Amino acid sequence: MVTEGVMTVVYTLDEGLIEFGTAIDDGNYTRATAFLGTLEMTPETEAMWKTLSKLALEARQLHTAERVNDAQSQPSTRTAEICVPLALYVNLNLMLGC
């Protein structure tokens, strides 16, 4: 409940979004992956999967990034969507000495 002036307004909290956000803020991408795995694929959850994939790659948690992409991809598209970008990402970082 929030008091706005003289009125009290009740807002429903999105516990799923809070759980996902907390896991992301904590850098616990495994927990975020496990949580998203319990949800149906909707435009909102698809956006969360994409965010998690990007963050896992940036954190060099390649195993998590691969699991995230597996969860949102069909096996037939997996090679094009994750294996090639991961190989390019790893090779680029090796060339740059990161």
PECORBEL-V721960 format. One record per helix or strand. SS is the DSSP state (@ for helix, = for strand). FROM is the first residue (numbers start at 0). LEN is the number of residues. Records with the same first field share a line. If there is no record, write none. Layout:
SS: FROM-LEN, FROM-LEN
//
This chain:
=: 1-3, 6-3
@: 14-11, 28-8, 42-16, 61-11, 74-22
//
